[in-house]
Amino acid sequence: MKKFNIKKGDTVYVNAGNDKGKTGKVLEVIREKDRVVVEGINMVSKHTKPNPKAPQGGIVKQEASIHISNVNLMDAAGKPTKVAHKVVDGKKVRIAKTTGEEIK
């Protein structure tokens, strides 16, 4: 299984694409396709048929996935950073390269 430095719930910075420069929270990591779904990023219109949940049907705006290489993890200071790994008290933790602090 592939290992990524980005996990669900992390705040990320988009460094490529139409939403370049925006930040958002990771809603889902799709490991098989190397993609992430970020809150408010890469919004698409999906046409839905009427169903019991939405009796009218219509057009729904929702997030589409973007490639994981197009996002950077944000450090505590709110700047994009690369990630290093370190063993602390027998646990492997993520360290922000810009500040050297642990990423929660």
Buried (B, 14 or more C-beta within 10 A) or exposed (E): EEEBBBEEEBBBBBEEBEBEEBBBBBBEBEEEEEBBBBEEBBEEEEEEEEEEEEEEEEEEEEBEBBEBEBBBBBBBEEEBBEBEEEEEEEEEEBBBEEEEEEBE
